[in-house]
Amino acid sequence: MKVDDVCVQRSRARILSALNRIDELSERERLVLELLGDGLSNLEVAKTLSIAEPTARTHVTRVLSKLGLGSRLQAGLVGQLERWNRRG
């Protein structure tokens, strides 16, 4: 098995695990996840939610931690997948 294949499998497993843990997020954290799925920066999240940028950064950190994700990119993918799942 190639190293690239192993990395893809790990990322896929992490994202699927995160999707199963969405219910652990608060309503505000779910909204932040959705905004990450739209590709927004911390500053854009802050402006959208009318909060300070450090508060937005804290929300992003909590989302990553609760979902066991290692990056904003992974969170953005989870946010997009969650939106698609809701639309069914």
C-alpha positions, 0 to 999 in steps of 0.5 A, a space after each residue: 500500500 502506498 503512503 498516499 493511500 494510507 494518508 487518504 484512508 486516515 483522512 477519510 476515517 477522521 472525517 467520517 468519525 467527525 460526522 458521527 460526532 456533530 451532535 456534540 457541538 453547540 448550536 453556535 459551534 454548528 453554525 461556525 462549522 457551516 461557515 468553515 464549510 463556506 470557506 470563511 476565515 476567522 475574521 469573516 466568521 466573526 463579522 458574520 456572527 457579530 462577535 470578536 475575532 478571538 471569540 471566533 477563533 475560540 469557536 473554531 478551536 472547540 469545533 476542531 477539538 470536539 470533532 477530532 479534526 486537525 485542520 480548518 480544511 477538514 472542518 470545512 469538508 465536514 461542514 460541507 458534508 453535513 450540509 449535504 446530509 441535511 439536504 438529503 
